[in-house]
Amino acid sequence: MYVRSMTNSSKTIHVVGGGLAGSEAAWQAAELGATVVLHEMRPVRKTDAHHTDGLAELVCSNSFRSDDHEYNAVGLLHEEMRRCNSIIMQSAEKHKLPAGGALAVDRDAFSSDVTAALEAHPNITIDRAEVAGLPPQGWDNVILATGPLTSPALAEGIQSITNSDSLSFFDAIAPIIHKDSINMDVVWAQSRYDKAGPGGTGADYLNCPMDEEQYNAFIDALLAGEKTEFKEWENVPYFDGCLPIEVMAERGRETLRFGPMKPVGLTNPRNPDVKCHAIVQLRQDNALGTLWNMVGFQTKLKYGVQADILRMIPGLEDAQFARLGGLHRNTFLNSPELLDQQLRLKAEPRLRFAGQVTGVEGYVESAGLGLVVGRMAAAQAKGEELAPPPPTTAMGALVHHITGGHLADETNGIKSFQPMNVNFGLFPPVEKPTKPEGHIGRWRGPDKAKAKKLLMTKRALEDLKGWA
């Protein structure tokens, strides 16, 4: 590995945290010629969620979600990052798995690929040690990409200079099952609406069918099952995009049927004339196809009862789990109050933030913020300043959301800020789309909405050109 001294000059960029955001930030800055030191505390100090010492480890799902860049906001974010030389997207493309319209990856191969690329880069030094508390004052170009598991010492350091409390929410991990323990006489392979995505065939998910009686029995078991309790977290709100299944069940018996267990777009080939009441989907989790992830099944059920309850699902009666579901605490900043447009801490501008700690939710959103911040830090190292991407782009819309897209109360400040996935609601509106040539009849809602999305994505990729 190329070794250099850890100079205190602003021309050296210190990236703290080797997750997706930190890895992307380090790569972008190094590719632009900056000298980068990437600090990752694993394996010297472990976390509750990580299992390896690899960079860019995926600790929850192995899916980057939709890869449709014309009609889906996260797919657009994928495409923007590809056009900006993203190491995360390059590695995801190399190690993608069949997942319908989604981009899913072999988590271990993906992490290994990112790690190897960063270790081999001549402008990057990787320092395997914890940065406890605030970074040294001599580091004047710092990116903090410590993620939702920011260490208590660093969180306390941030609070000491901002006089502001961080916000927190629960994040839950879905179980993973050994395929050879799944009853394939009950389960069938099909993507929703037979949609084939990157590397997919249209039959990329395993589907476990439930009739009404089985579904109700399952809901009863979820509600009665013993949950893990965290007294010090009791007043922490859940993030709606990552609710445990038992919390969804508590919100109403039908909630899961309209969420991760929705039966639409799927037909059981063994009983095609009978509509399933609910369906549990499994998604391939590694390249060998030996491990499958329970889609949307994050849970805080205790391990003992968890396995018993999940084995109530048809086809999973003898399921063997490579990993049971779990729960950990995530922390994020009240970014609209604390960060400027350069993602710098207003109270101490030498510190930039990237990734989930800023209040974006999702792997790709975190990496996208890392991409932006890495380029901003590289510009600073050259004595320049790089403006954020245009707000009409997916990356720019995320920056705007976390730095100024929230309404403030003059008395209480910004109290409603919550983690957010990229979505078209964050984009500036487009002009009313025109009907296609030769179109006859009423311009119906779904067609109009689809046309608006296409206008937004085309505008975004055009506006990205100058910034990229």
Disulfide bonds with the S-S distance in Angstrom:
none
